Structure formats: structure tokens, C-alpha cells
């Protein structure tokens, strides 16, 4: 992935974070579109990204954090149970 800033000019990643994504936007329409999209980010995103424990979204200095609370280790694949014979229920 190409970066807009040389590595030496990139701001540091804050303590406690593994990754940070900063998006320079081309114009006011792009800013409005991204603001709308970020406002709509909700818990289902963490279902789609099970390796993440939390996501922090910061816009203009205001942070919002989504946190996953898992009660059991994630399973891989599908779990099935036998179907009772027809009429047995």
C-alpha cells in the first residue's frame, strides 16, 4: 500500500495502539461522506473482524470506542447438531 507521507514525516502511533489509519481527504464532499460513514459504524463491524477487541474512531478530537465482549473463544466453521427423525418432536 503506498503512503502519502514518507515514513519519517508520519505522525507517531499513540501509546496503546497497534495500528492507526489517517485519511487525508481530497475535498469537502469527501469529508462529509467519511463523516457520515464513520457515524454509522456500529457493533456488527466487530463481528466481521473477530481478531479485533476494540475499534476507536476519532473525528475532530472526539473519540468513540466499540468494544467486543466475547464469552467464549471464537469457533471456526459451523457447529451442527443431529436432526431428530421426522415426527420425533
Residue, then its C-alpha position, 0 to 999 in steps of 0.5 A: x500500500x503506498x503512503x502519502x507521507x514518507x515514513x519519517x514525516x508520519x505522525x507517531x502511533x499513540x501509546x496503546x495502539x497497534x495500528x492507526x489509519x489517517x485519511x487525508x481527504x481530497x475535498x469537502x464532499x469527501x469529508x462529509x461522506x467519511x463523516x457520515x460513514x464513520x457515524x454509522x459504524x456500529x457493533x456488527x463491524x466487530x463481528x466481521x473482524x473477530x481478531x479485533x477487541x476494540x475499534x476507536x474512531x476519532x473525528x475532530x478530537x472526539x473519540x468513540x470506542x466499540x468494544x467486543x465482549x466475547x464469552x467464549x473463544x471464537x469457533x471456526x466453521x459451523x457447529x451442527x447438531x443431529x436432526x431428530x427423525x421426522x415426527x420425533x418432536 
